[in-house]
Amino acid sequence: MSPNLQTELTEAQRGAILILRKEGYNYREIADAVKVSVGAAYNTVQRVVKYGQMKSLPRSGRPSSVSDTTRREIIRALRRNRFDTYKSISEQLGYVNKRMVRKVAYDAGYRRRVARRKPFITAATQAKRLAWARTNKNTNWEGIGWTDEAHIETGERPSHPRVTRKPDEAHLTECVAPTFRSGRDSISVWSCIAIDYKGPLIRLETAPITVNAKGRKQGGGLTAQGYIDQVLSGPLPKFLKKVSKEKGLEMRVVEDGAAAHRAKVTQAAREKLGIEQLPHPPSSPDLNPIEPLWLLLKNRVAKIKGSSNSAEKLWEAAQQAWESITIKEVNMYAKNMPARVQAVLKAKGGHTAF
């Protein structure tokens, strides 16, 4: 933090510092609790001891050259263009430089941070997420299994765009970077989990990639028949049967809205097998606890030497990484479904921290 860009403590922060100090906490403990520096905590207490007041003393030197009107215009521009740089904002306004934009942003609590990657949520999707959360706030998650596919890619990692936001704005719709499917090579895998259970990792055979008359690639995804043949015809019902028997519960399964899952032939196959679904809202990986396990898997794959040499080596590494994931790690995510539901309710269907 630049020393000449420090922000004023709020009256609430100063009051909290004084209360904690009176209760016997040291300055390091106070700083950690109030989220300020040790120096700020110390100076606040000493100001009261020496001058009998919490407010900062009048400062010497030239007053700020930025008018309140200019500050408001800069903040409006920052909030309207979250992904624009300070230089870009200064050029758009035309009468302030980059340093002035940065200082105004800093004084108001805004920072340039890496944008969280989240699926794009439309107003309609947000309404569906909220309705789903209201319906499932009392669901018994012990009787639910989660299933999903993942693409484990080789090659460069995606870039990390930066956004101007306050610390508590990380998950605002305008502050997240929407995720889209990349065009890099990958292998496709499938698995399933439940509380206290981890299913097998299956490598999926996807449709061949073809080139159309316009020279564009198409295909390459999992077809409905491919899903039936590779998932519904074996590993999923076997997993559900085992878990149902051992838990003494009729298990329901969560699948996302992928086309292969929604197809009529898939629905017919599912009904024939007696597999009951728990509906899942669109664009909601935060409501499927297997998603963070995919991230864990990919991070472990990346650490395995030679995993990016070929598709076969990538598959070997994926199996090794999946095997290393423990039931404790599965439960870390599967058992916090009530918190995930509450987060969606609080966000009124919008993005959550999960």
C-alpha positions as CSV (number, residue, x, y, z in Angstrom):
1,M,0.0,0.0,0.0
2,S,1.4,3.4,-1.0
3,P,1.7,5.5,2.2
4,N,0.3,8.6,0.6
5,L,-2.9,6.8,-0.5
6,Q,-4.0,5.4,2.8
7,T,-7.8,5.7,3.4
8,E,-9.4,7.2,6.5
9,L,-10.7,4.7,9.1
10,T,-14.5,4.8,9.6
11,E,-16.0,5.8,12.9
12,A,-17.2,2.2,13.3
13,Q,-13.6,0.9,12.9
14,R,-12.2,3.5,15.4
15,G,-14.9,2.6,17.9
16,A,-14.2,-1.1,17.5
17,I,-10.5,-0.5,18.0
18,L,-11.1,1.4,21.3
19,I,-13.6,-1.2,22.6
20,L,-11.1,-4.1,21.9
21,R,-8.3,-2.2,23.5
22,K,-10.3,-1.6,26.6
23,E,-11.0,-5.3,26.7
24,G,-7.3,-6.1,26.9
25,Y,-6.5,-7.1,23.3
26,N,-3.1,-6.3,21.9
27,Y,-2.6,-4.2,18.8
28,R,-1.9,-7.1,16.5
29,E,-5.1,-8.9,17.6
30,I,-7.1,-5.6,17.2
31,A,-5.6,-5.1,13.7
32,D,-6.5,-8.6,12.6
33,A,-10.1,-8.3,13.9
34,V,-10.8,-4.8,12.5
35,K,-8.9,-5.4,9.2
36,V,-6.5,-2.4,9.7
37,S,-2.8,-2.1,10.1
38,V,-1.2,-2.3,13.5
39,G,-0.1,1.3,13.1
40,A,-3.6,2.5,12.5
41,A,-4.9,0.7,15.6
42,Y,-2.1,2.1,17.7
43,N,-2.5,5.7,16.4
44,T,-6.3,5.6,17.0
45,V,-5.8,4.7,20.6
46,Q,-3.0,7.2,21.1
47,R,-5.1,10.0,19.5
48,V,-7.8,9.5,22.1
49,V,-5.3,9.3,25.0
50,K,-3.5,12.5,23.8
51,Y,-6.3,14.6,22.4
52,G,-9.5,13.0,23.7
53,Q,-11.0,12.5,20.3
54,M,-11.3,9.8,17.7
55,K,-11.4,12.0,14.6
56,S,-8.2,12.8,12.6
57,L,-6.6,16.1,13.4
58,P,-6.7,18.8,10.7
59,R,-3.9,18.3,8.3
60,S,-1.4,20.9,7.1
61,G,-0.6,21.4,3.4
62,R,-2.5,22.1,0.3
63,P,-6.1,20.8,0.2
64,S,-7.1,18.2,-2.4
65,S,-7.4,19.7,-5.9
66,V,-10.2,17.3,-6.8
67,S,-13.7,18.7,-6.5
68,D,-16.6,16.6,-5.2
69,T,-18.2,16.8,-8.6
70,T,-15.1,15.4,-10.3
71,R,-14.8,12.6,-7.7
72,R,-18.4,11.6,-8.3
73,E,-17.8,11.6,-12.1
74,I,-14.7,9.4,-11.7
75,I,-16.5,6.9,-9.5
76,R,-19.4,6.8,-11.9
77,A,-17.0,6.1,-14.8
78,L,-15.2,3.4,-12.7
79,R,-18.4,1.6,-11.8
80,R,-19.7,1.8,-15.4
81,N,-16.6,0.4,-16.9
82,R,-15.3,-2.1,-14.3
83,F,-12.8,-3.8,-16.6
84,D,-11.2,-0.6,-18.0
85,T,-7.8,0.5,-16.8
86,Y,-7.3,3.8,-14.9
87,K,-5.6,5.2,-18.0
88,S,-8.6,4.3,-20.1
89,I,-10.9,6.0,-17.6
90,S,-8.8,9.2,-17.6
91,E,-8.9,9.2,-21.4
92,Q,-12.6,8.8,-21.5
93,L,-13.2,11.7,-19.1
94,G,-10.5,13.8,-20.8
95,Y,-9.7,16.2,-17.9
96,V,-8.0,14.0,-15.3
97,N,-4.8,12.0,-15.5
98,K,-4.3,8.3,-14.6
99,R,-2.8,9.1,-11.2
100,M,-5.8,11.2,-10.2
101,V,-8.2,8.4,-11.2
102,R,-6.2,5.9,-9.2
103,K,-6.1,8.2,-6.1
104,V,-9.9,8.8,-6.2
105,A,-10.5,5.1,-6.7
106,Y,-8.2,4.3,-3.8
107,D,-9.7,6.8,-1.5
108,A,-13.2,5.4,-2.2
109,G,-12.1,1.8,-1.4
110,Y,-11.7,0.5,-5.0
111,R,-8.8,-1.6,-6.1
112,R,-7.7,-3.3,-9.4
113,R,-8.1,-7.1,-8.7
114,V,-8.2,-10.3,-10.7
115,A,-11.8,-10.9,-11.8
116,R,-13.5,-14.0,-10.5
117,R,-14.5,-16.3,-13.3
118,K,-18.2,-17.2,-13.3
119,P,-20.7,-18.3,-15.9
120,F,-22.8,-15.4,-17.3
121,I,-26.1,-15.2,-15.5
122,T,-29.1,-13.6,-17.3
123,A,-32.1,-12.2,-15.4
124,A,-34.1,-15.3,-16.4
125,T,-31.3,-17.6,-15.1
126,Q,-31.1,-15.6,-11.8
127,A,-34.8,-16.0,-11.3
128,K,-34.5,-19.8,-11.8
129,R,-31.6,-20.0,-9.4
130,L,-33.6,-18.1,-6.7
131,A,-36.6,-20.3,-7.3
132,W,-34.4,-23.4,-7.0
133,A,-32.9,-22.2,-3.8
134,R,-36.3,-21.6,-2.2
135,T,-37.4,-25.0,-3.2
136,N,-34.3,-26.8,-1.8
137,K,-33.6,-24.9,1.4
138,N,-34.8,-28.0,3.4
139,T,-33.5,-30.7,1.1
140,N,-31.9,-33.7,2.7
141,W,-28.5,-33.7,0.9
142,E,-27.6,-37.2,2.2
143,G,-29.9,-38.6,-0.4
144,I,-28.4,-36.7,-3.3
145,G,-25.6,-37.8,-5.7
146,W,-23.8,-35.3,-8.0
147,T,-22.5,-36.2,-11.4
148,D,-20.6,-34.1,-14.0
149,E,-18.2,-34.1,-16.9
150,A,-14.9,-32.2,-17.0
151,H,-12.5,-31.2,-19.7
152,I,-8.8,-31.5,-18.7
153,E,-6.9,-29.3,-21.0
154,T,-3.3,-29.0,-22.1
155,G,-1.6,-25.8,-23.3
156,E,-1.6,-22.3,-22.0
157,R,-3.7,-21.3,-19.1
158,P,-6.4,-18.6,-19.7
159,S,-5.5,-15.0,-18.9
160,H,-6.7,-13.3,-15.7
161,P,-8.5,-10.0,-16.5
162,R,-8.4,-7.3,-13.8
163,V,-11.5,-5.4,-12.6
164,T,-12.0,-2.3,-10.4
165,R,-14.0,-3.2,-7.3
166,K,-14.2,-3.0,-3.6
167,P,-13.3,-6.0,-1.3
168,D,-17.0,-7.0,-0.9
169,E,-17.9,-6.7,-4.6
170,A,-16.0,-9.8,-5.8
171,H,-19.2,-11.6,-6.9
172,L,-21.2,-8.8,-8.3
173,T,-22.3,-9.6,-11.9
174,E,-20.4,-6.6,-13.3
175,C,-17.2,-7.7,-11.5
176,V,-16.9,-11.3,-12.7
177,A,-15.4,-12.6,-15.9
178,P,-17.8,-14.9,-17.7
179,T,-16.4,-18.3,-18.6
180,F,-16.6,-19.7,-22.1
181,R,-15.5,-23.0,-23.5
182,S,-11.9,-22.8,-24.9
183,G,-10.7,-24.3,-28.1
184,R,-7.7,-26.1,-26.7
185,D,-7.1,-29.8,-26.8
186,S,-8.5,-31.8,-23.9
187,I,-9.6,-35.1,-22.6
188,S,-13.2,-35.5,-21.3
189,V,-13.9,-37.3,-18.0
190,W,-16.9,-38.1,-15.9
191,S,-17.5,-39.0,-12.3
192,C,-20.0,-38.7,-9.4
193,I,-20.0,-38.1,-5.7
194,A,-22.3,-38.2,-2.7
195,I,-21.7,-37.4,0.9
196,D,-19.1,-40.0,2.2
197,Y,-18.7,-41.5,-1.3
198,K,-16.6,-40.9,-4.4
199,G,-17.4,-42.6,-7.7
200,P,-15.0,-43.8,-10.4
201,L,-13.3,-41.5,-13.0
202,I,-14.4,-42.5,-16.5
203,R,-12.7,-41.2,-19.7
204,L,-15.3,-40.3,-22.2
205,E,-15.2,-40.9,-25.9
206,T,-16.6,-37.8,-27.6
207,A,-18.0,-37.2,-31.1
208,P,-15.3,-36.7,-33.8
209,I,-14.5,-33.1,-34.7
210,T,-15.4,-32.2,-38.3
211,V,-15.0,-29.1,-40.4
212,N,-18.0,-27.6,-42.2
213,A,-18.3,-25.9,-45.5
214,K,-17.2,-22.6,-44.0
215,G,-14.1,-24.1,-42.5
216,R,-15.4,-24.0,-38.9
217,K,-14.8,-26.9,-36.5
218,Q,-17.9,-28.6,-35.1
219,G,-18.6,-31.6,-33.0
220,G,-16.2,-32.9,-30.4
221,G,-18.7,-32.9,-27.6
222,L,-20.5,-35.7,-25.7
223,T,-23.6,-36.9,-27.6
224,A,-26.8,-38.1,-25.9
225,Q,-26.1,-41.7,-27.1
226,G,-22.5,-41.4,-25.9
227,Y,-23.8,-40.4,-22.4
228,I,-26.2,-43.3,-22.4
229,D,-23.6,-45.8,-23.5
230,Q,-20.8,-44.7,-21.2
231,V,-22.5,-43.3,-18.1
232,L,-26.2,-44.4,-17.8
233,S,-25.4,-48.0,-19.0
234,G,-23.0,-48.7,-16.2
235,P,-21.1,-46.5,-13.8
236,L,-23.9,-44.1,-12.7
237,P,-26.6,-46.7,-11.8
238,K,-24.0,-48.9,-10.2
239,F,-22.8,-46.1,-8.0
240,L,-26.4,-45.1,-7.0
241,K,-27.3,-48.6,-6.2
242,K,-24.3,-49.1,-3.9
243,V,-24.9,-45.8,-2.1
244,S,-28.6,-46.3,-1.8
245,K,-28.1,-49.8,-0.3
246,E,-25.5,-48.6,2.2
247,K,-27.3,-45.4,3.3
248,G,-30.8,-46.9,3.2
249,L,-32.0,-44.0,1.1
250,E,-33.4,-43.7,-2.4
251,M,-30.8,-41.6,-4.1
252,R,-31.6,-38.9,-6.5
253,V,-29.0,-37.5,-8.9
254,V,-28.0,-34.0,-10.0
255,E,-27.0,-33.4,-13.6
256,D,-26.4,-30.1,-15.2
257,G,-28.3,-28.8,-18.2
258,A,-25.9,-30.1,-20.9
259,A,-27.6,-31.1,-24.1
260,A,-26.6,-34.8,-23.7
261,H,-28.5,-34.8,-20.3
262,R,-31.6,-33.1,-21.6
263,A,-32.2,-35.2,-24.8
264,K,-35.4,-37.2,-25.0
265,V,-33.5,-40.4,-25.5
266,T,-31.5,-39.7,-22.4
267,Q,-34.6,-39.0,-20.4
268,A,-36.2,-42.3,-21.7
269,A,-33.0,-44.2,-20.7
270,R,-33.0,-42.6,-17.3
271,E,-36.7,-43.5,-16.7
272,K,-36.1,-47.0,-17.8
273,L,-33.3,-47.4,-15.2
274,G,-35.5,-45.8,-12.5
275,I,-33.0,-43.0,-11.9
276,E,-34.7,-40.0,-10.3
277,Q,-33.3,-36.5,-10.8
278,L,-33.1,-33.5,-8.6
279,P,-33.5,-30.5,-11.1
280,H,-30.4,-28.3,-11.4
281,P,-30.7,-24.6,-12.4
282,P,-28.7,-23.4,-15.5
283,S,-25.3,-21.7,-15.2
284,S,-24.9,-22.9,-11.6
285,P,-21.6,-24.7,-11.1
286,D,-21.6,-23.2,-7.6
287,L,-24.5,-25.5,-6.8
288,N,-22.7,-28.7,-7.7
289,P,-20.1,-29.7,-5.1
290,I,-18.2,-31.8,-7.7
291,E,-17.1,-28.6,-9.4
292,P,-14.4,-27.7,-6.9
293,L,-13.2,-31.3,-7.0
294,W,-12.5,-30.8,-10.7
295,L,-10.4,-27.8,-9.9
296,L,-8.6,-29.8,-7.2
297,L,-8.0,-32.6,-9.8
298,K,-6.7,-30.2,-12.4
299,N,-4.3,-28.6,-10.0
300,R,-2.9,-32.0,-9.0
301,V,-2.7,-33.1,-12.7
302,A,-0.6,-30.0,-13.4
303,K,1.9,-31.0,-10.8
304,I,2.4,-34.5,-12.2
305,K,5.6,-34.5,-14.3
306,G,4.9,-35.3,-18.0
307,S,1.1,-34.9,-17.7
308,S,1.1,-32.5,-20.7
309,N,3.2,-34.7,-23.0
310,S,0.2,-36.5,-24.6
311,A,-3.5,-37.2,-24.2
312,E,-2.6,-40.7,-22.7
313,K,-0.1,-39.2,-20.2
314,L,-2.8,-36.6,-19.3
315,W,-5.3,-39.4,-18.7
316,E,-2.8,-41.4,-16.5
317,A,-2.2,-38.2,-14.5
318,A,-6.0,-37.6,-14.1
319,Q,-6.5,-41.1,-12.8
320,Q,-3.7,-40.7,-10.3
321,A,-5.0,-37.3,-9.2
322,W,-8.6,-38.5,-8.8
323,E,-7.4,-41.4,-6.7
324,S,-5.6,-39.0,-4.4
325,I,-8.8,-37.1,-3.6
326,T,-10.0,-38.2,-0.2
327,I,-13.5,-38.7,1.2
328,K,-12.7,-35.9,3.6
329,E,-12.1,-33.6,0.6
330,V,-15.4,-34.8,-1.0
331,N,-17.3,-34.0,2.2
332,M,-15.7,-30.6,2.5
333,Y,-17.8,-29.6,-0.5
334,A,-20.8,-32.0,-0.4
335,K,-21.7,-31.2,3.2
336,N,-21.8,-27.5,2.6
337,M,-24.8,-27.6,0.3
338,P,-27.0,-25.8,2.9
339,A,-24.6,-22.9,2.9
340,R,-24.6,-22.8,-0.9
341,V,-28.4,-22.6,-1.0
342,Q,-28.4,-19.9,1.6
343,A,-25.8,-18.0,-0.4
344,V,-28.0,-18.1,-3.5
345,L,-31.0,-16.9,-1.4
346,K,-28.9,-14.0,0.0
347,A,-27.7,-13.1,-3.5
348,K,-31.3,-13.2,-4.8
349,G,-30.2,-15.8,-7.4
350,G,-27.0,-13.9,-8.4
351,H,-23.4,-15.0,-8.1
352,T,-22.1,-16.5,-4.9
353,A,-18.6,-17.0,-3.3
354,F,-18.8,-20.7,-4.1
